[in-house]
Amino acid sequence: MKKALVVILILVLGFSGFLYYDWQAKTKQQAAEPSLPQYSWTDSQGVRHFTDSEPPAGATDINETRGYHYIDPPLVVIIKDKAVEYFGKIKEKIFKPKKKNKKRRKE
């Protein structure tokens, strides 16, 4: 019995350590991520292009906007969102008002 508890404790601590590491790594990536330039430009044939590299020398109507790389949310946030969604569905099922069928018999 003690061995099983020790194994469970090690698994729980290991998983919580991974969640902490994932949280730290993803939040640092989000904070340190520089904004990326995104360009839209028209070539000599009138075709509009959208790229993340600088347009060629003959390009006209050049617009530069700043965007960010997408970084997945930490696993803790994903688990929390799924739990909130799941418990919301359960709450709806439990506290759903029941409709009463009132059918009148014709005599």
C-alpha positions, 0 to 999 in steps of 0.5 A, spaced: 500 500 500 505 504 501 509 503 495 502 505 491 502 511 495 509 513 493 508 511 486 502 516 485 505 521 489 511 521 484 507 521 478 503 527 481 509 531 483 512 529 476 506 532 472 505 538 476 512 539 475 511 539 468 505 543 468 509 549 472 515 548 467 510 549 461 507 555 464 514 558 465 516 556 458 510 559 454 509 565 458 516 567 457 515 566 450 509 570 449 513 576 453 519 576 449 516 575 442 518 581 438 513 583 433 514 581 426 513 585 420 508 583 415 508 586 408 502 587 403 504 590 396 502 590 389 507 588 383 508 591 376 502 586 373 497 589 379 497 582 383 497 584 390 501 580 395 501 578 402 508 576 405 513 576 411 519 578 407 520 585 404 517 586 398 522 587 391 525 593 389 519 594 383 513 594 388 508 599 389 503 600 394 507 597 400 503 597 407 507 594 413 503 592 419 506 588 425 503 581 427 505 576 432 507 569 432 502 564 435 504 561 441 499 555 444 497 557 451 500 553 457 497 546 458 494 548 465 490 554 461 487 548 456 485 544 462 482 549 466 478 551 460 476 544 458 474 543 466 470 549 466 466 547 459 465 540 462 462 543 468 458 548 465 455 542 461 453 538 467 450 544 471 446 545 465 443 538 465 442 538 473 439 545 473 435 544 467 428 546 468 423 541 466 417 542 461 411 539 464 406 536 458 399 539 459 395 535 454 388 536 455 383 530 454 377 531 450 371 528 453 
